[in-house]
Amino acid sequence: MDVATLALPRARSVRERVRQWWLARLPATDEHVLTQRNLYVLPTRPGWMLAVTLALLLLGSINYQLNLGYLLTFLLTGAAGASVLVGHANLRGLRLRVRVDGDAFAGRPLPVRVALQAPGRRTRWAVALAWAQPGADPVATDVAGGAAEVMVPLVLPRRGRHRLPPLGIETRYPLGVARIWSWWRPSLAVTVWPAPEPSAPPLPAAASTPTDAADRPLAADGAPIGASADLPDGVRPYRAGDSPGRVLWKKAARHDGDPAGWLVREATPTTGDTRLWLDDAACGLSDVEARRSRLCAWVLQADARGIVYGLRLPGCTIEPGTGPAHRRHCLEALACH
C-alpha cells in the first residue's frame, strides 16, 4: 500500500470534520431565504474541463493567430459566465420551510416535506435538495407558479428527540458548469420512536385483569374484601345488588334462603374490560434497545386490536388507555426513556 492510498482517507476525514464544524456554526431557523449572502458558487468537474479547454483554445489562437479561434473562445467563455449568473438567479429569492408527516421510527424513512416559495411567477428549474447525511440521495424539483412542495425522505438511526440535520439546496442549471448551493439548519425537532421488533412474540395474556376485580377494595392482607382463600377462582360471596343470574342457586338452597351464605360467579372480563400491562421487566431481553423494540411492537399490536393497555418502564408508568393520543404517549415514553 503506497502513501497516496494512506493519505486519501485522512484527507476525507479532515474535509468531513471541517464541513461538520462549519455546519454546526449555522444558526437554526424556522425558514430559510436564499440571498446573495448565503449562496455559494464553485465550478463543477465539467466546468473545470471547460476552463482547461478554453485555455488551450486561447493558447492555440494566440500561437497561430486564428481570429475564428478567438471568436469561439470568447463566445464559450461568455456563455459559461452567463450560465453562472442565470443559475444564481435561479435560486436567489427562494424561501424554504419544512414539516413532518407521518410517524418517525428509528431506521425507517421519515417523510419530511419541504415547501418552496419563489417571488414572482418565473419557474425555478432543477432545484435539488439533500440532507447532510452519508448516502443521502438528492431530490430534484421545479418550482413552477411561485410555489412547490417536495418530500425529502430522512432516516434517523437512533430513537430519541432529534433536531433535523442540515439541508443542502443546490442547482447546476442551465449548463452544469457551476454548482450554486446553500445550507440550512432547520430548527424543527422530531421524536424518533424505537423500531418495532419484526417478529415480536404475542402479547402477554397473563397481564389482563377484570375491571370489577381491579376496582374492588382490598383488605389488610391484600385480598379483595369478601373473598375467601377457600373459595375457587371465579367465585365470591354474595353482595347486595348482585344479579340473580350469577347466584349459584344449588349451593344457595343449602342455606335456607339466607343470603349470607350465597355464592356468585365473578364477571367474565370482556375485550372492553381487559387491562393489559406492557412491562419492561417482562420482555425477557437483556439489551435495552431490544426491549424498547419489543415494547414498541406490543404497543402497536394492542392499539390495532383495540385493547386497553398500559406501559411500565423504569421510572415511568402510563396508566391503561386506548386511542391515538394514548398510543403516541406510550411511543414517546419508549423513545425518551
C-alpha positions as CSV (number, residue, x, y, z in Angstrom):
1,M,0.0,0.0,0.0
2,D,1.5,3.3,-1.1
3,V,1.5,6.7,0.7
4,A,-1.2,8.2,-1.5
5,T,-3.6,5.4,-0.5
6,L,-3.0,6.1,3.1
7,A,-3.4,9.8,2.8
8,L,-6.8,9.6,1.0
9,P,-8.9,8.6,4.0
10,R,-7.2,11.1,6.2
11,A,-7.9,13.9,3.7
12,R,-11.6,12.8,3.5
13,S,-11.7,12.8,7.3
14,V,-10.3,16.3,7.6
15,R,-12.7,17.6,4.9
16,E,-15.6,16.0,6.7
17,R,-14.5,17.5,10.0
18,V,-14.3,21.0,8.5
19,R,-17.7,20.5,6.9
20,Q,-19.3,19.4,10.2
21,W,-17.7,22.3,12.1
22,W,-19.0,24.8,9.6
23,L,-22.5,23.3,9.5
24,A,-22.6,23.4,13.3
25,R,-22.0,27.1,13.3
26,L,-25.0,27.8,11.1
27,P,-28.0,29.3,13.0
28,A,-31.1,27.1,13.3
29,T,-34.1,28.9,11.9
30,D,-37.8,28.0,11.1
31,E,-37.4,29.1,7.5
32,H,-34.5,29.8,5.1
33,V,-34.4,32.6,2.4
34,L,-31.7,32.3,-0.3
35,T,-29.9,35.5,-0.8
36,Q,-26.5,36.7,-2.1
37,R,-25.1,36.3,1.4
38,N,-25.8,32.5,1.7
39,L,-25.4,31.4,-1.9
40,Y,-22.0,29.9,-2.9
41,V,-20.6,29.2,-6.4
42,L,-17.9,26.8,-7.5
43,P,-17.1,25.1,-10.8
44,T,-18.1,21.5,-11.3
45,R,-15.9,18.9,-12.9
46,P,-17.3,19.6,-16.4
47,G,-16.8,23.3,-15.6
48,W,-13.1,22.7,-14.8
49,M,-12.7,20.7,-18.0
50,L,-14.4,23.5,-20.0
51,A,-12.0,26.0,-18.4
52,V,-9.0,23.9,-19.4
53,T,-10.3,23.5,-22.9
54,L,-10.9,27.3,-23.2
55,A,-7.3,27.9,-22.0
56,L,-5.9,25.6,-24.7
57,L,-8.1,27.2,-27.4
58,L,-6.8,30.6,-26.3
59,L,-3.2,29.5,-26.4
60,G,-3.7,27.9,-29.9
61,S,-5.4,31.0,-31.2
62,I,-2.6,33.2,-29.9
63,N,0.1,30.9,-31.4
64,Y,-1.5,30.6,-34.8
65,Q,-3.2,34.0,-34.9
66,L,-6.7,32.4,-35.5
67,N,-9.4,35.0,-35.5
68,L,-12.1,32.4,-35.5
69,G,-10.4,30.7,-32.6
70,Y,-10.6,34.0,-30.6
71,L,-14.3,34.2,-31.5
72,L,-15.0,30.6,-30.4
73,T,-13.1,31.0,-27.2
74,F,-14.7,34.3,-26.2
75,L,-18.2,33.0,-27.1
76,L,-17.8,29.9,-25.0
77,T,-16.4,31.9,-22.1
78,G,-19.3,34.4,-22.3
79,A,-21.8,31.5,-22.3
80,A,-20.2,29.9,-19.3
81,G,-20.2,33.2,-17.4
82,A,-23.8,33.9,-18.3
83,S,-24.8,30.4,-17.1
84,V,-23.4,31.2,-13.7
85,L,-25.5,34.4,-13.4
86,V,-28.6,32.5,-14.6
87,G,-28.0,29.7,-12.1
88,H,-27.5,32.1,-9.3
89,A,-30.7,34.0,-10.2
90,N,-32.5,30.6,-10.4
91,L,-32.0,30.1,-6.6
92,R,-32.0,33.7,-5.3
93,G,-35.1,34.6,-3.5
94,L,-36.4,31.1,-2.7
95,R,-38.0,30.7,0.7
96,L,-38.0,27.2,2.3
97,R,-40.0,25.7,5.2
98,V,-40.2,22.1,6.4
99,R,-42.9,20.0,8.1
100,V,-43.0,16.3,9.1
101,D,-45.9,14.0,8.0
102,G,-46.4,10.5,9.5
103,D,-44.7,8.5,12.2
104,A,-40.9,8.6,12.9
105,F,-39.4,5.1,13.6
106,A,-35.7,4.6,14.0
107,G,-34.1,3.3,10.9
108,R,-37.1,3.9,8.7
109,P,-37.6,6.8,6.2
110,L,-39.3,9.7,7.8
111,P,-41.5,11.7,5.3
112,V,-40.3,15.3,5.6
113,R,-42.0,17.8,3.2
114,V,-40.1,20.9,2.1
115,A,-42.2,23.8,0.9
116,L,-40.5,26.2,-1.6
117,Q,-41.9,29.6,-2.4
118,A,-40.5,32.0,-5.0
119,P,-41.3,35.6,-5.6
120,G,-43.0,36.2,-9.0
121,R,-44.2,33.6,-11.4
122,R,-40.9,32.7,-13.0
123,T,-40.2,29.0,-13.0
124,R,-37.1,27.9,-11.0
125,W,-35.6,24.9,-12.7
126,A,-33.7,21.8,-11.3
127,V,-33.6,22.7,-7.6
128,A,-32.0,19.7,-5.8
129,L,-32.5,19.1,-2.0
130,A,-30.5,16.6,0.1
131,W,-29.8,16.0,3.8
132,A,-26.3,16.3,5.2
133,Q,-26.1,12.5,5.8
134,P,-23.9,9.9,4.3
135,G,-25.6,8.2,1.4
136,A,-28.5,10.7,1.2
137,D,-29.9,10.9,-2.3
138,P,-30.8,14.4,-3.6
139,V,-34.4,15.0,-4.7
140,A,-34.9,17.4,-7.6
141,T,-37.9,19.5,-8.3
142,D,-39.0,22.5,-10.4
143,V,-40.7,25.5,-8.7
144,A,-43.4,26.5,-11.1
145,G,-46.1,29.1,-10.5
146,G,-44.2,30.5,-7.4
147,A,-44.7,27.5,-5.1
148,A,-43.8,23.8,-4.9
149,E,-43.7,21.1,-2.3
150,V,-41.4,18.1,-2.3
151,M,-40.9,15.1,0.0
152,V,-37.3,14.5,1.1
153,P,-37.1,11.2,3.0
154,L,-34.9,11.3,6.1
155,V,-33.6,8.2,8.0
156,L,-32.7,8.7,11.7
157,P,-30.9,5.6,13.1
158,R,-31.5,6.2,16.8
159,R,-34.6,6.7,19.0
160,G,-35.0,9.9,21.0
161,R,-35.5,13.6,20.4
162,H,-33.6,14.8,17.4
163,R,-33.3,18.0,15.5
164,L,-33.4,17.7,11.7
165,P,-29.9,17.6,10.1
166,P,-28.8,20.4,7.8
167,L,-30.5,20.6,4.4
168,G,-28.5,21.3,1.3
169,I,-30.1,23.3,-1.6
170,E,-28.3,23.4,-4.9
171,T,-28.7,23.8,-8.7
172,R,-26.5,23.3,-11.7
173,Y,-28.9,24.9,-14.1
174,P,-28.5,25.7,-17.0
175,L,-25.3,24.3,-18.4
176,G,-23.9,22.3,-15.4
177,V,-20.6,24.1,-15.5
178,A,-21.1,25.7,-12.0
179,R,-22.6,24.5,-8.8
180,I,-24.6,27.0,-6.8
181,W,-25.6,25.9,-3.4
182,S,-26.6,26.8,0.2
183,W,-27.0,25.1,3.6
184,W,-29.9,25.4,6.0
185,R,-30.2,24.1,9.6
186,P,-33.9,23.7,10.4
187,S,-35.0,24.3,14.0
188,L,-37.7,21.7,13.8
189,A,-37.1,18.7,16.2
190,V,-38.8,15.3,15.9
191,T,-39.3,12.4,18.4
192,V,-38.0,9.2,16.8
193,W,-39.7,6.1,18.2
194,P,-38.0,2.7,18.5
195,A,-38.1,0.4,15.5
196,P,-40.7,-2.3,16.2
197,E,-39.4,-5.8,16.5
198,P,-40.0,-7.6,13.2
199,S,-41.1,-10.9,14.7
200,A,-42.3,-9.9,18.1
201,P,-43.9,-12.6,20.3
202,P,-47.7,-12.4,21.1
203,L,-49.0,-10.0,23.7
204,P,-48.5,-11.2,27.3
205,A,-52.0,-12.5,28.0
206,A,-51.2,-13.0,31.7
207,A,-51.3,-9.3,32.3
208,S,-55.0,-8.9,31.7
209,T,-57.3,-8.3,34.8
210,P,-61.1,-7.8,35.1
211,T,-62.2,-4.3,35.7
212,D,-64.5,-5.1,38.7
213,A,-61.8,-7.1,40.4
214,A,-59.3,-4.3,39.9
215,D,-61.7,-1.7,41.4
216,R,-62.7,-3.8,44.4
217,P,-61.4,-2.5,47.8
218,L,-58.7,-4.7,49.3
219,A,-58.4,-6.0,52.9
220,A,-55.3,-5.7,55.0
221,D,-53.8,-8.9,53.7
222,G,-54.2,-7.6,50.1
223,A,-57.2,-9.8,49.1
224,P,-60.4,-8.3,47.9
225,I,-62.9,-7.7,50.7
226,G,-65.5,-10.5,50.8
227,A,-63.2,-13.0,49.2
228,S,-62.1,-16.2,50.9
229,A,-59.0,-18.3,50.3
230,D,-61.2,-21.5,50.5
231,L,-63.3,-20.4,47.5
232,P,-62.4,-21.5,44.0
233,D,-61.3,-19.0,41.4
234,G,-64.2,-17.1,39.8
235,V,-66.5,-17.4,42.8
236,R,-67.1,-14.9,45.7
237,P,-69.7,-14.3,48.4
238,Y,-73.0,-12.7,47.6
239,R,-73.3,-8.9,47.9
240,A,-76.4,-6.8,47.8
241,G,-77.2,-5.8,44.3
242,D,-75.6,-8.8,42.5
243,S,-77.6,-10.1,39.5
244,P,-79.7,-13.2,40.4
245,G,-78.4,-14.9,37.2
246,R,-74.9,-15.1,38.8
247,V,-76.0,-16.7,42.0
248,L,-75.1,-20.4,42.5
249,W,-78.7,-21.5,43.4
250,K,-77.9,-25.1,44.0
251,K,-75.5,-24.2,46.8
252,A,-77.7,-21.3,48.0
253,A,-80.5,-23.8,48.7
254,R,-78.5,-25.3,51.5
255,H,-78.7,-22.1,53.5
256,D,-82.5,-21.9,53.6
257,G,-82.7,-18.6,51.9
258,D,-80.1,-16.8,54.0
259,P,-78.1,-14.6,51.6
260,A,-75.1,-14.6,53.9
261,G,-74.1,-18.0,52.6
262,W,-74.8,-17.5,49.0
263,L,-72.1,-17.6,46.3
264,V,-72.0,-15.8,43.0
265,R,-69.9,-16.1,39.8
266,E,-67.3,-13.4,39.1
267,A,-67.9,-11.3,36.0
268,T,-66.1,-12.7,33.0
269,P,-63.8,-10.0,31.5
270,T,-64.6,-8.8,28.0
271,T,-62.5,-7.1,25.5
272,G,-63.5,-3.7,26.8
273,D,-62.7,-4.7,30.4
274,T,-59.3,-6.1,29.7
275,R,-56.4,-4.1,31.1
276,L,-53.1,-5.2,29.5
277,W,-49.8,-4.1,31.2
278,L,-46.8,-4.0,28.9
279,D,-43.9,-4.2,31.3
280,D,-40.3,-3.6,30.5
281,A,-39.2,-6.3,33.0
282,A,-41.4,-8.9,31.3
283,C,-39.7,-8.6,27.9
284,G,-37.2,-11.4,28.6
285,L,-34.4,-9.5,26.9
286,S,-31.1,-8.1,28.4
287,D,-30.4,-5.4,25.8
288,V,-32.2,-2.1,26.5
289,E,-32.8,-1.3,22.8
290,A,-34.1,-4.7,22.1
291,R,-36.6,-4.3,25.0
292,R,-37.7,-1.0,23.6
293,S,-38.2,-2.5,20.1
294,R,-40.3,-5.4,21.6
295,L,-42.5,-3.0,23.7
296,C,-43.0,-0.8,20.6
297,A,-44.2,-3.8,18.6
298,W,-46.6,-4.7,21.5
299,V,-48.0,-1.2,21.7
300,L,-48.7,-1.3,18.0
301,Q,-50.4,-4.7,18.3
302,A,-52.5,-3.7,21.3
303,D,-53.6,-0.5,19.6
304,A,-54.5,-2.3,16.4
305,R,-56.7,-4.8,18.4
306,G,-58.4,-2.1,20.5
307,I,-57.1,-3.5,23.8
308,V,-56.9,-1.3,26.9
309,Y,-53.2,-1.3,27.7
310,G,-50.7,0.4,30.0
311,L,-47.0,0.7,29.9
312,R,-44.4,0.2,32.7
313,L,-40.8,1.5,32.3
314,P,-38.1,2.1,34.8
315,G,-39.1,5.4,36.4
316,C,-42.2,5.8,34.2
317,T,-45.7,4.3,34.4
318,I,-48.5,5.1,31.9
319,E,-52.0,4.1,33.1
320,P,-54.1,1.9,30.8
321,G,-56.0,3.6,28.0
322,T,-56.7,3.4,24.3
323,G,-56.8,5.7,21.3
324,P,-54.3,7.6,19.1
325,A,-53.3,10.0,21.9
326,H,-52.5,7.1,24.3
327,R,-50.6,5.3,21.6
328,R,-48.5,8.4,20.9
329,H,-47.9,8.9,24.7
330,C,-46.6,5.4,25.0
331,L,-44.4,5.6,22.0
332,E,-42.9,8.9,23.1
333,A,-42.1,7.3,26.5
334,L,-40.4,4.4,24.7
335,A,-38.4,6.9,22.7
336,C,-37.1,9.1,25.5
337,H,-36.7,6.6,28.4
